[in-house]
Each structure stands twice: as C-alpha cells, then as structure tokens.
C-alpha cells in the first residue's frame, strides 16, 4: 500500500510546492496513524498501525534517530 501511494507518503515530508523539508520528521510510533489519517487509500488494521514503527525498523530500511525526551521536574519553593 505504501509503494502504491508513495507520492502521497513523500508529500507528508514536503511543503506545499513538493519540496522536501529535511527538518520535517515524524514520530515512528505515530506513523501508522498518520498514514491512516492522511492517505485515504491506505487501510491499516489497528494492529499494523500500532506496530508500524517496529515493521519499519526491521524491514523498512528507514533512517531514524532515537531520542528520549525527559521533562525537567518543576522546582518547588523548598528546593530553591
């Protein structure tokens, strides 16, 4: 399905003129949902959608950066 709709998938990473935006990224954990939502011809089961990141990591030859974002705890008055 992705290969059939590759132009639409690529447009997820492009501006309105079709130019690729290198800074545009997609959370692989949300990619299945993004595909289902934005491309009408891609119909994924819930199980495939939820595991899209794992499929792409194993079989998709996809480039990705693994980042962990941690939220700093709020300082309270006692710790100041």
C-alpha positions as CSV (number, residue, x, y, z in Angstrom):
1,X,0.0,0.0,0.0
2,X,2.9,2.4,0.8
3,X,4.6,1.7,-2.5
4,X,1.3,2.2,-4.4
5,X,0.8,5.6,-2.7
6,X,4.5,6.6,-2.4
7,X,3.9,10.1,-3.8
8,X,1.3,10.8,-1.1
9,X,3.6,9.4,1.6
10,X,6.5,11.5,0.4
11,X,4.3,14.6,0.5
12,X,4.0,14.1,4.3
13,X,7.6,15.3,4.3
14,X,7.3,18.1,1.8
15,X,6.0,21.7,1.7
16,X,3.0,22.7,-0.5
17,X,5.3,23.1,-3.5
18,X,6.5,19.5,-3.3
19,X,10.0,20.4,-2.0
20,X,11.3,18.0,0.7
21,X,11.8,19.6,4.1
22,X,14.8,17.9,5.7
23,X,13.8,19.1,9.2
24,X,10.3,17.6,8.9
25,X,10.2,14.5,10.9
26,X,7.5,12.0,12.0
27,X,7.3,10.0,15.3
28,X,7.6,6.4,14.0
29,X,5.3,5.4,16.9
30,X,2.6,7.6,15.3
31,X,3.4,6.9,11.7
32,X,0.7,4.2,11.2
33,X,-2.0,6.6,12.5
34,X,-0.6,9.4,10.4
35,X,-0.8,7.2,7.2
36,X,-4.4,6.1,8.0
37,X,-5.5,9.7,8.7
38,X,-3.8,11.5,5.8
39,X,-3.9,9.0,2.9
40,X,-7.4,7.6,2.1
41,X,-6.1,4.7,0.0
42,X,-4.1,3.2,2.9
43,X,-6.2,1.0,5.1
44,X,-4.3,-0.5,8.0
45,X,-5.6,-2.7,10.7
46,X,-5.2,-1.4,14.3
47,X,-2.5,-4.0,15.0
48,X,-0.4,-3.0,11.9
49,X,-0.9,0.7,12.7
50,X,0.3,0.3,16.3
51,X,3.3,-1.7,15.2
52,X,4.3,0.3,12.1
53,X,7.4,1.6,13.9
54,X,8.7,-1.9,14.5
55,X,7.9,-3.0,11.0
56,X,9.8,-0.1,9.5
57,X,12.8,-0.6,11.9
58,X,13.0,-4.3,11.0
59,X,12.1,-4.3,7.3
60,X,11.8,-0.8,6.0
61,X,15.4,0.3,5.8
62,X,14.3,3.5,7.4
63,X,16.7,6.1,8.8
64,X,15.8,7.3,12.3
65,X,17.2,9.0,15.3
66,X,16.4,7.6,18.6
67,X,15.7,10.4,21.1
68,X,14.4,10.3,24.6
69,X,12.8,13.5,25.8
70,X,12.7,14.0,29.5
71,X,10.7,16.7,31.1
72,X,12.5,18.6,33.9
73,X,10.6,18.4,37.2
74,X,9.2,21.7,38.4
75,X,11.2,23.3,41.2
76,X,9.3,23.8,44.4
77,X,9.9,26.5,46.9
78,X,11.8,24.2,49.3
79,X,14.4,23.2,46.7
80,X,15.1,26.8,45.7
